[in-house]
């Protein structure tokens, strides 16, 4: 059996962001990887690939992952690849597609979270769009967080294998991504997310259990785990929490 060469992960330095969903999968798999965001010259290496005119299939934006000759962009596509290779997704096609569907729904929730503090344009500062952010955040708190978490709760309750996992009886990258999303919501909207999680006990229990997976627990306690901040997707503005 040949030894797995190290994956290369490219993302913005200094924030967890969407790259964190990929890191969690790599850590859970025990896969060797180079996180260029935490390496000297990582920003330059990422930009060089983004701007390389010779790439026939260039990534649109980070995160992207290099696996030998493969260069894969989009978080959900990266996780689809890693899940199949490292046992973080079901072996059968139906289960793999269901896991991918859940991940795409998580991506929708992550995008809506970002848009609470940047509802007009990503190029503008939050301070330039505070009235619009307040309106967007209220709908997000009152309607969207409960709707999304309620859907995940329904999936967990309906899982024939029990509510310990989103897909079947085994761990998957969907579990990891829901954990990260719950952590982000707790940081950005502590009051609103607490109310929603009281109504979705299976979601709260899953997030707590993922944090205790041995490799994930070791990662969370390590310097590789970057904290949430006001520079990422999940940002805490008290006025947006209602």
C-alpha positions as CSV (number, residue, x, y, z in Angstrom):
1,X,0.0,0.0,0.0
2,X,1.5,3.3,-1.0
3,X,1.7,6.1,1.5
4,X,-0.7,9.0,1.0
5,X,1.1,12.1,-0.1
6,X,0.1,15.3,1.8
7,X,-2.9,17.2,0.5
8,X,-2.4,21.0,0.0
9,X,-5.1,23.3,1.3
10,X,-5.3,26.9,0.1
11,X,-7.3,29.5,2.0
12,X,-7.1,33.1,3.3
13,X,-4.7,33.4,6.2
14,X,-5.8,34.5,9.6
15,X,-9.4,33.2,9.7
16,X,-11.2,29.8,9.8
17,X,-13.9,30.7,7.2
18,X,-15.0,28.1,4.7
19,X,-11.6,26.5,4.8
20,X,-12.4,25.2,8.3
21,X,-14.9,22.7,6.9
22,X,-12.1,21.1,4.9
23,X,-9.7,21.2,7.8
24,X,-12.1,19.3,10.0
25,X,-12.5,16.6,7.4
26,X,-8.8,16.2,7.0
27,X,-8.2,16.2,10.7
28,X,-11.0,13.6,11.3
29,X,-9.5,11.4,8.6
30,X,-6.0,11.7,10.0
31,X,-4.9,12.7,6.5
32,X,-1.5,14.4,6.1
33,X,-2.0,18.0,4.7
34,X,-0.2,21.2,4.3
35,X,-2.3,24.2,5.3
36,X,-0.8,27.0,3.2
37,X,-2.9,29.6,5.1
38,X,-0.7,28.9,8.1
39,X,2.6,28.7,6.2
40,X,5.0,31.6,5.3
41,X,4.1,32.8,1.9
42,X,0.7,31.0,1.9
43,X,-1.1,34.0,0.6
44,X,1.2,34.4,-2.3
45,X,1.0,30.7,-3.1
46,X,-2.8,30.9,-3.1
47,X,-2.9,34.0,-5.3
48,X,-0.5,32.4,-7.8
49,X,-2.8,29.5,-8.4
50,X,-5.9,31.8,-8.6
51,X,-4.2,33.9,-11.2
52,X,-2.3,31.2,-13.2
53,X,-3.4,31.7,-16.8
54,X,-2.1,28.2,-17.7
55,X,-4.6,26.4,-15.5
56,X,-7.4,24.8,-17.7
57,X,-9.7,24.4,-14.7
58,X,-8.9,27.3,-12.3
59,X,-10.7,27.6,-9.0
60,X,-13.0,30.6,-8.7
61,X,-12.1,31.3,-5.0
62,X,-10.6,29.6,-2.0
63,X,-10.8,27.2,-0.4
64,X,-9.3,24.8,-2.9
65,X,-7.4,21.6,-2.4
66,X,-4.5,20.1,-4.4
67,X,-4.4,16.3,-4.5
68,X,-1.6,15.3,-6.8
69,X,-2.7,16.6,-10.2
70,X,-6.2,17.4,-9.1
71,X,-7.0,20.9,-8.1
72,X,-10.5,21.0,-6.5
73,X,-12.4,24.2,-5.6
74,X,-15.7,24.7,-3.8
75,X,-16.1,23.3,-0.2
76,X,-18.8,20.8,-1.1
77,X,-16.8,19.4,-4.0
78,X,-13.7,19.1,-1.9
79,X,-15.6,17.2,0.8
80,X,-17.3,15.0,-1.7
81,X,-13.8,13.9,-2.8
82,X,-12.4,13.5,0.7
83,X,-15.4,11.8,2.0
84,X,-15.2,9.0,-0.6
85,X,-11.4,8.5,-0.1
86,X,-11.4,8.5,3.7
87,X,-14.6,6.9,4.8
88,X,-16.4,10.1,5.7
89,X,-19.3,9.4,3.4
90,X,-21.4,6.3,2.7
91,X,-20.0,3.8,0.1
92,X,-23.2,3.5,-1.8
93,X,-24.2,6.2,-4.3
94,X,-27.6,7.0,-2.7
95,X,-25.9,7.7,0.6
96,X,-23.1,9.7,-1.0
97,X,-25.6,11.9,-2.8
98,X,-27.6,12.4,0.4
99,X,-24.5,13.4,2.3
100,X,-23.6,15.8,-0.5
101,X,-27.1,17.3,-0.5
102,X,-26.9,18.0,3.2
103,X,-23.5,19.7,2.7
104,X,-24.9,21.9,0.0
105,X,-27.7,22.9,2.3
106,X,-25.2,23.7,5.0
107,X,-23.4,25.9,2.4
108,X,-26.7,27.8,1.9
109,X,-26.9,28.4,5.6
110,X,-23.3,29.6,5.8
111,X,-23.9,32.0,2.9
112,X,-27.0,33.4,4.5
113,X,-25.1,33.9,7.8
114,X,-22.5,35.9,5.9
115,X,-25.1,38.0,4.3
116,X,-26.5,39.2,7.7
117,X,-23.5,41.5,8.1
118,X,-22.9,42.1,4.4
119,X,-26.4,42.2,2.8
120,X,-25.6,44.8,0.2
121,X,-22.1,44.1,-1.0
122,X,-19.1,42.2,0.2
123,X,-16.9,45.0,-1.0
124,X,-18.5,47.4,1.5
125,X,-17.7,47.6,5.2
126,X,-20.3,46.5,7.7
127,X,-20.6,50.1,8.9
128,X,-21.7,51.1,5.4
129,X,-24.7,48.8,5.4
130,X,-25.8,48.7,9.1
131,X,-29.5,49.5,8.5
132,X,-29.8,46.8,5.8
133,X,-27.9,44.4,8.0
134,X,-30.3,44.9,10.9
135,X,-33.3,44.1,8.7
136,X,-31.6,41.0,7.2
137,X,-30.4,39.8,10.6
138,X,-33.9,40.0,12.1
139,X,-35.3,37.8,9.5
140,X,-32.3,35.4,9.8
141,X,-32.8,35.2,13.6
142,X,-36.6,34.8,13.5
143,X,-37.1,32.7,10.5
144,X,-34.0,31.3,8.8
145,X,-32.0,29.9,11.7
146,X,-35.1,28.0,13.0
147,X,-35.9,26.7,9.5
148,X,-32.4,25.4,8.8
149,X,-31.8,23.9,12.2
150,X,-35.3,22.4,12.2
151,X,-34.5,20.7,8.9
152,X,-31.4,19.1,10.4
153,X,-33.4,18.1,13.5
154,X,-35.9,16.4,11.2
155,X,-33.2,14.5,9.4
156,X,-31.6,13.3,12.6
157,X,-35.0,12.2,14.1
158,X,-35.9,10.4,10.9
159,X,-32.5,8.6,10.4
160,X,-33.3,4.8,10.5
161,X,-29.9,4.3,12.2
162,X,-30.8,6.8,15.0
163,X,-30.0,10.4,15.7
164,X,-26.3,10.1,16.4
165,X,-25.4,11.0,12.8
166,X,-26.9,12.8,9.9
167,X,-26.3,10.0,7.4
168,X,-26.8,6.3,8.4
169,X,-24.9,4.9,11.3
170,X,-21.4,6.2,10.6
171,X,-19.5,9.5,10.9
172,X,-19.5,11.7,7.9
173,X,-18.2,15.1,6.7
174,X,-21.8,16.3,7.0
175,X,-21.6,15.8,10.8
176,X,-18.4,17.7,10.9
177,X,-19.8,20.6,8.9
178,X,-23.0,20.9,11.0
179,X,-20.8,21.0,14.1
180,X,-18.8,23.9,12.6
181,X,-21.9,25.7,11.5
182,X,-23.4,25.4,15.0
183,X,-20.2,26.7,16.5
184,X,-20.2,29.6,14.2
185,X,-23.9,30.5,14.9
186,X,-23.2,30.3,18.6
187,X,-20.4,32.8,18.2
188,X,-22.2,35.2,15.8
189,X,-25.7,34.9,17.3
190,X,-25.4,33.5,20.8
191,X,-28.9,34.4,21.9
192,X,-30.7,33.5,18.7
193,X,-28.9,30.2,18.3
194,X,-29.5,29.3,22.0
195,X,-33.2,29.7,21.4
196,X,-33.1,27.6,18.2
197,X,-31.0,24.9,19.7
198,X,-33.4,24.5,22.6
199,X,-36.0,23.5,20.0
200,X,-33.5,21.2,18.2
201,X,-32.0,18.9,20.8
202,X,-30.7,16.3,18.3
203,X,-28.7,19.0,16.5
204,X,-27.3,20.3,19.8
205,X,-26.4,16.7,20.8
206,X,-24.7,16.0,17.5
207,X,-22.6,19.1,17.8
208,X,-21.5,18.2,21.3
209,X,-20.6,14.6,20.2
210,X,-18.5,15.7,17.2
211,X,-16.4,17.9,19.6
212,X,-15.6,14.7,21.5
213,X,-14.4,12.6,18.5
214,X,-10.8,11.9,19.6
215,X,-9.1,13.4,16.5
216,X,-11.4,16.4,16.5
217,X,-11.0,17.0,20.3
218,X,-7.2,17.0,19.8
219,X,-7.5,19.4,16.9
220,X,-9.7,21.8,18.8
221,X,-7.2,21.9,21.6
222,X,-4.3,22.5,19.2
223,X,-2.9,25.8,17.8
224,X,-4.1,24.7,14.3
225,X,-7.7,25.5,15.3
226,X,-8.2,29.2,14.5
227,X,-10.7,31.2,16.6
228,X,-13.7,33.0,15.1
229,X,-13.2,36.7,14.6
230,X,-14.7,39.8,13.0
231,X,-12.9,39.0,9.7
232,X,-14.7,35.8,8.9
233,X,-18.1,34.5,7.8
234,X,-19.4,34.2,11.4
235,X,-19.1,37.6,13.0
236,X,-20.5,38.7,16.3
237,X,-22.2,42.1,16.2
238,X,-24.4,42.3,19.4
239,X,-26.9,44.6,17.7
240,X,-27.6,41.9,15.1
241,X,-28.4,39.3,17.8
242,X,-31.6,41.1,18.7
